[in-house]
Amino acid sequence: MQLLYGARFVADLDAIAAHVRADNPPRAISFVKELRLICSETIAANPRIGRRRPEFGSNRYSFAAHGRTIFYTYDPHQNLIRFDRIIGRQKPAL
C-alpha cells in the first residue's frame, strides 16, 4: 500500500502540534506520532475502515481518532491512500 500525505494534511498536523505544544510540549510530539500511526497502521491495514464520504468525491473516507477527523482518498486500483486533511472542531472546505 502506497501512502501519500498531502500538503494540507501536513499543514494540519503542524497546526495541531502547535496548538498542543502551547500547553504541553512533550505531548505535542507524541500526539502527532499517534495520529501518524493511525494513518500508517490502522487505516493502511484496512482502508475501508473509515466512513464513506461521497459528498466530498468518489473514494473519499473519513476516520475519527483522538478528537480529530482524518480525511483520505483510497484508490484500490493503484493500491494508494492519499491523506488529504486532518481537522478538529473547525469545518474547513475540503
C-alpha positions as CSV (number, residue, x, y, z in Angstrom):
1,M,0.0,0.0,0.0
2,Q,1.4,3.4,-1.0
3,L,0.7,6.2,1.4
4,L,0.8,9.9,0.3
5,Y,0.4,12.8,2.7
6,G,-1.0,15.9,1.0
7,A,0.3,19.4,1.8
8,R,-2.9,20.4,3.6
9,F,-2.7,17.3,5.8
10,V,0.9,18.1,6.8
11,A,-0.1,21.7,7.5
12,D,-3.0,20.5,9.6
13,L,-0.6,18.3,11.6
14,D,1.7,21.2,12.1
15,A,-1.2,23.3,13.4
16,I,-2.3,20.5,15.7
17,A,1.2,20.2,17.1
18,A,1.5,24.0,17.6
19,H,-1.8,24.0,19.5
20,V,-0.9,21.1,21.8
21,R,2.7,22.5,22.2
22,A,1.2,25.6,23.8
23,D,0.0,23.6,26.8
24,N,2.2,20.6,26.8
25,P,5.3,20.5,24.5
26,P,6.2,16.8,25.1
27,R,2.6,15.7,24.3
28,A,2.7,17.6,21.0
29,I,5.3,15.2,19.7
30,S,3.7,12.0,21.0
31,F,0.2,13.2,19.8
32,V,1.3,13.8,16.2
33,K,3.2,10.4,16.3
34,E,0.0,8.7,17.4
35,L,-2.0,10.3,14.6
36,R,0.6,9.3,12.0
37,L,0.5,5.7,13.3
38,I,-3.3,5.6,12.9
39,C,-2.7,6.6,9.3
40,S,0.2,4.2,8.6
41,E,-1.0,1.2,10.5
42,T,-4.8,1.3,11.2
43,I,-6.1,2.9,8.0
44,A,-3.4,1.4,5.8
45,A,-4.2,-2.1,7.0
46,N,-7.9,-1.6,6.3
47,P,-8.6,1.4,4.0
48,R,-12.3,0.9,4.0
49,I,-12.4,1.2,7.8
50,G,-13.5,4.8,7.6
51,R,-16.9,6.3,6.8
52,R,-17.6,6.7,3.1
53,R,-17.9,10.4,2.2
54,P,-19.3,10.6,-1.3
55,E,-20.3,14.3,-0.7
56,F,-16.6,15.1,-1.0
57,G,-15.9,13.0,-4.0
58,S,-15.5,9.4,-5.1
59,N,-13.5,7.0,-2.9
60,R,-13.4,9.6,-0.1
61,Y,-13.4,8.4,3.5
62,S,-13.2,9.9,7.0
63,F,-11.9,8.3,10.2
64,A,-12.3,9.7,13.7
65,A,-9.4,9.4,16.1
66,H,-8.3,11.4,19.2
67,G,-10.9,14.1,18.7
68,R,-9.8,14.7,15.1
69,T,-11.2,13.6,11.7
70,I,-8.8,12.2,9.1
71,F,-10.0,12.6,5.5
72,Y,-8.4,10.4,2.9
73,T,-8.9,9.0,-0.6
74,Y,-8.5,5.4,-1.3
75,D,-7.7,4.1,-4.8
76,P,-7.9,0.3,-4.7
77,H,-6.7,0.0,-8.4
78,Q,-3.5,1.8,-7.6
79,N,-3.2,0.4,-4.1
80,L,-2.9,4.0,-2.9
81,I,-4.2,6.1,0.1
82,R,-3.8,9.8,0.0
83,F,-4.3,11.6,3.3
84,D,-5.9,15.0,2.5
85,R,-6.9,16.7,5.8
86,I,-7.0,16.2,9.5
87,I,-9.3,18.5,11.3
88,G,-10.7,19.1,14.7
89,R,-13.7,21.2,15.6
90,Q,-13.3,23.6,12.7
91,K,-15.1,22.9,9.5
92,P,-12.8,23.8,6.6
93,A,-13.7,23.3,3.0
94,L,-12.3,20.2,1.5
